[in-house]
């Protein structure tokens, strides 16, 4: 088996293992964890998955390039409070909802663009660049509101996170559509091929005529965009704008991407794997909370899972 064949097989095996483990654990939870199979609980799990899946899908694009985006949680918080500020201005509720959503999406695109420019133009590693923007924008969000929340959001906006269409909660509909769209982009477009090529080898991609800097820039814009949409759903569902919204989600985002089979060194990954990893993380959090397991033990278990998946990556490199 050649190098690409080995990598494809091992990557696929990680994804298959994640899916298999999720199915087994989910069935176990249904039958043996009290309260897990409650329909209200299962519905809440699905809605919680929407936030994490969108954030993790954006992170997947950056991971495939061998980078990371720490700023996604700052994008969620800043988008939440600035969007809420616009939403609560005097005016027609539908108009304010439209403007508020536009502002929140724009914030994600702007932060993603700033990250992309810092990484591609200033040649600062994404680890440092996005850590800096995370601190800057999260700090600004807290300063702007003095750590206060903003309530009184209009009903049309609240429908995004709380509404139901044809019996299906709106967050699930939005998430499903976006997952399909971005999975298609990654797997069936020229941009998707460029992303994998650049993630595999920047130097070779540049020699081959692939616009490496433009591709990397677009990855961060996609990450920021999906973070802003997650912010819209979270803010709508909670009914208030919060500067610290999503601040504790970064570990779960990274865990979902890694457990879903995306290689931390770049060049390998899939939206399907990330979705599986995200759902598994939410199910673990929910089921272990129902069992009364302390949060630090839950984090330790998730950390162990990340290490095990990373070891498969080490094994892959040894086989190359």
C-alpha positions in Angstrom: 0.0 0.0 0.0 1.4 3.4 -1.0 1.7 6.4 1.3 -1.6 8.0 0.3 -3.3 4.6 0.6 -2.0 4.1 4.1 -3.1 7.5 5.2 -6.5 7.1 3.7 -7.0 3.7 5.4 -5.9 4.9 8.8 -7.9 8.1 8.6 -11.0 6.1 7.6 -10.4 3.7 10.5 -10.4 6.6 13.0 -13.6 7.9 11.6 -15.1 4.3 11.6 -14.0 3.9 15.2 -15.6 7.1 16.3 -18.9 6.2 14.6 -18.8 2.7 16.1 -18.0 4.0 19.6 -20.8 6.6 19.4 -23.4 4.0 18.3 -22.4 1.6 21.1 -22.3 4.3 23.8 -25.6 5.9 22.6 -27.4 2.6 22.8 -25.8 1.9 26.2 -27.0 5.3 27.5 -30.5 4.8 26.2 -31.0 1.6 28.2 -28.8 2.1 31.3 -28.7 5.8 32.1 -31.8 7.1 33.8 -33.3 10.1 32.2 -31.2 9.9 29.0 -34.0 8.4 26.9 -36.4 11.1 27.9 -37.7 12.8 24.8 -37.1 16.3 26.2 -33.5 15.3 27.0 -32.9 13.9 23.6 -34.3 17.0 22.0 -32.0 19.2 24.1 -29.0 17.0 23.1 -29.8 17.6 19.4 -30.1 21.4 19.9 -26.9 21.5 21.9 -25.2 19.6 19.1 -26.0 22.4 16.6 -23.8 24.9 18.3 -20.8 22.6 18.6 -21.2 21.1 15.1 -21.1 24.5 13.4 -18.1 25.7 15.4 -16.3 22.4 14.9 -17.0 22.3 11.2 -15.4 25.7 10.9 -12.4 24.5 12.9 -12.1 21.4 10.7 -11.3 23.6 7.6 -8.5 25.3 9.6 -7.2 22.0 11.0 -7.0 20.4 7.6 -4.5 23.2 6.8 -2.5 22.2 9.9 -3.6 25.3 11.8 -6.0 26.2 14.6 -8.5 29.0 15.3 -8.7 29.9 19.0 -10.7 33.0 18.2 -14.0 31.3 17.5 -15.3 31.6 21.1 -14.5 35.3 21.0 -16.4 35.6 17.7 -19.4 34.0 19.4 -19.3 36.4 22.4 -18.6 39.6 20.5 -21.2 38.7 17.8 -23.7 38.0 20.6 -23.4 41.4 22.4 -23.0 43.6 19.3 -25.8 41.8 17.5 -28.0 42.2 20.6 -27.2 45.9 20.7 -28.5 46.3 17.2 -31.5 44.0 17.8 -32.7 46.1 20.7 -32.6 49.5 18.8 -36.0 51.1 18.2 -37.5 50.0 15.0 -39.5 47.4 13.3 -38.8 43.9 14.8 -38.3 42.2 11.5 -36.0 45.0 10.3 -34.0 44.9 13.5 -33.7 41.1 13.2 -32.4 41.4 9.7 -29.9 44.0 10.6 -28.8 42.2 13.8 -28.2 39.0 11.9 -26.2 40.8 9.3 -24.1 42.5 11.9 -23.4 39.2 13.6 -22.4 37.5 10.3 -20.2 40.5 9.4 -18.4 40.2 12.7 -17.5 36.6 12.0 -16.3 37.4 8.5 -14.3 40.4 9.8 -12.6 38.4 12.6 -11.9 35.5 10.2 -10.4 38.0 7.7 -8.2 39.5 10.3 -6.9 36.1 11.3 -6.3 35.2 7.7 -4.4 38.3 7.0 -2.2 38.0 10.1 -1.4 34.4 9.2 -0.8 34.9 5.4 0.6 38.4 5.3 2.5 38.7 8.5 3.4 35.0 8.5 2.5 34.6 12.2 1.5 31.0 13.1 -2.2 30.5 13.5 -1.6 29.3 17.1 -0.3 32.7 18.1 -2.3 34.9 15.8 -5.7 33.5 16.8 -4.8 33.3 20.5 -4.0 37.0 20.3 -7.3 37.9 18.5 -9.2 35.7 21.0 -7.8 37.7 23.9 -8.4 41.1 22.1 -12.0 40.5 21.0 -13.1 38.7 24.1 -11.6 41.5 26.2 -13.4 44.1 24.1 -16.7 42.3 24.4 -16.4 42.3 28.2 -15.3 46.0 28.3 -18.1 47.1 25.9 -20.9 45.7 28.1 -19.0 45.8 31.5 -19.7 42.1 31.6 -23.5 42.7 31.5 -26.0 40.9 29.4 -28.4 42.5 26.9 -32.0 41.3 26.9 -35.3 42.3 25.2 -34.5 40.7 21.9 -37.3 40.8 19.3 -39.6 37.8 18.7 -38.6 37.3 15.0 -35.0 36.8 16.1 -36.0 34.5 19.0 -37.7 32.3 16.4 -34.3 31.4 14.9 -33.3 29.5 18.1 -36.6 28.6 19.5 -39.0 28.2 16.6 -40.2 25.0 15.0 -40.8 24.3 11.2 -42.7 21.2 10.2 -42.1 19.8 13.7 -38.3 20.3 13.5 -36.5 22.9 15.7 -35.0 25.7 13.6 -31.5 25.3 14.9 -31.4 21.7 13.6 -32.7 22.8 10.2 -30.1 25.5 10.0 -27.3 23.2 11.1 -28.2 20.4 8.7 -28.3 22.8 5.7 -25.0 24.3 6.5 -23.3 20.9 7.2 -24.5 19.7 3.7 -23.3 22.9 2.1 -19.8 22.9 3.6 -19.4 19.2 3.2 -20.0 19.7 -0.5 -17.5 22.6 -0.6 -14.9 20.4 1.1 -15.4 17.3 -1.0 -16.7 18.4 -4.4 -15.3 21.8 -5.3 -12.0 23.3 -6.5 -11.6 25.1 -3.2 -11.9 21.8 -1.3 -9.2 20.2 -3.4 -7.0 23.2 -2.8 -7.6 23.0 1.0 -6.5 19.3 1.1 -3.5 20.0 -1.2 -2.3 23.0 0.9 -2.8 21.1 4.1 -0.7 18.2 2.8 2.2 20.3 1.6 2.3 24.1 1.3 5.5 24.1 -0.7 4.4 21.6 -3.3 1.0 23.3 -3.6 2.7 26.7 -4.3 4.9 25.1 -7.0 1.8 23.5 -8.5 0.2 26.9 -9.0 -2.3 26.7 -6.2 -3.1 30.1 -4.5 -1.8 29.0 -1.1 -2.3 32.4 0.7 -5.8 32.9 -0.7 -6.8 29.4 0.3 -5.6 29.8 3.8 -7.3 33.2 4.1 -10.6 31.6 3.0 -10.3 28.9 5.7 -10.3 31.5 8.4 -13.2 33.4 6.9 -15.2 30.1 6.8 -14.3 29.4 10.4 -15.4 32.9 11.4 -18.6 32.7 9.4 -19.7 29.4 11.0 -18.8 30.8 14.5 -21.0 33.8 13.8 -23.9 31.6 12.8 -23.5 29.5 15.9 -23.5 32.8 17.8 -26.8 33.8 16.2 -28.4 30.5 17.2 -27.0 30.5 20.8 -28.1 34.1 21.3 -31.5 33.5 19.9 -32.0 30.4 22.0 -30.8 32.0 25.3 -32.8 35.2 24.6 -29.9 37.5 25.7 -26.7 38.8 24.3 -23.7 37.7 26.5 -20.1 38.8 26.1 -18.8 35.5 27.5 -21.1 33.3 25.5 -19.3 30.1 24.3 -16.2 30.9 26.3 -16.0 27.3 27.7 -16.5 25.5 24.4 -13.0 25.6 22.9 -11.9 22.3 24.4 -15.1 20.6 23.1 -14.6 22.1 19.7 -11.0 20.8 19.4 -12.1 17.4 20.8 -14.9 17.0 18.3 -12.5 17.7 15.4 -9.8 15.4 16.6 -12.0 12.6 17.7 -13.8 12.9 14.3 -10.6 11.9 12.6 -9.1 15.2 11.3 -5.3 15.0 11.4 -3.7 17.7 13.6 -0.8 17.9 11.1 -3.2 18.8 8.2 -4.2 17.2 5.0 -6.8 14.8 6.3 -10.3 15.4 7.6 -14.0 15.3 6.9 -17.2 17.1 7.9 -18.9 13.8 8.6 -16.2 12.8 11.0 -16.4 16.1 12.8 -20.2 15.8 13.1 -19.8 12.4 14.6 -17.2 13.7 17.1 -19.3 16.7 18.1 -22.4 14.5 18.7 -20.3 12.1 20.7 -18.9 14.9 22.9 -22.4 16.3 23.6 -23.8 12.8 24.4 -20.8 12.1 26.7 -21.4 15.5 28.5 -25.1 14.8 28.9 -24.9 11.2 30.0 -22.1 11.6 32.5 -23.8 14.7 34.0 -27.0 12.5 34.5 -24.8 10.0 36.3 -23.5 12.8 38.6 -19.9 12.6 37.3 -17.8 15.6 38.2 -16.9 18.0 35.4 -13.1 17.5 35.9 -13.5 13.7 35.4 -15.6 14.3 32.2 -12.8 16.6 30.9 -10.2 14.0 31.8 -12.1 11.3 29.8 -12.4 13.6 26.8 -8.7 14.4 27.1 -7.9 10.6 27.1 -10.0 10.2 23.9 -8.0 12.9 22.2 -4.7 11.3 23.2 -5.8 7.9 21.9 -6.8 9.4 18.6 -3.5 11.3 18.4 -1.7 8.1 19.0 -3.3 6.7 15.8 -1.8 9.7 14.0 1.6 8.9 15.4 1.2 5.3 14.2 0.3 6.6 10.8 3.4 8.7 10.6 5.6 5.7 11.7 4.1 3.7 8.8 4.9 6.3 6.2 
